[in-house]
Amino acid sequence: MSIQEQIVDALAQVATALERDHELQRTVLTVTQNANRLRGNRPQPIGTGGRILAWGGPGRLVGWTIAAGATAVNVTFRDSHDNTGPAIAGPVNVPANTSKEFAVPAGGAGFGEALFVDADQAFTGVAWIGADS
């Protein structure tokens, strides 16, 4: 086998491996909720240890998990870079020492500017961000 044939063979193996990895990533990043296919959902930590600006651009809020500490918390998700924007979900009231999980129906709530998390107390949680549609 000549060096050219070996190079062509090696490149073909790389292309096959990349396609296999691409298919695996597509499978891993596909989630369904109530028979709605949601692609590319990303968990974003919010609250204590997370970010109040959960996402800095357009997208879809497809769900959340919020855990309150020793005090109850009210969380509002806003389409904004700060707490002045319109609410797209909430307020979500979570009693002290409990948690709430929610999947937004019909593929999520869209936001065009950013996703800001506005809360009146400390909490921990995750916001699930889907692709902009």
PyMOL commands that set and color helices and strands:
alter all, ss='L'
color gray80, all
select helices_A, chain A and resi 3-28
alter helices_A, ss='H'
color red, helices_A
select strands_A, chain A and resi 30-33+36-39+42-47+53-55+59-68+73-79+87-94+99-103+109-111+115-119+123-130
alter strands_A, ss='S'
color yellow, strands_A
deselect
rebuild
show_as cartoon
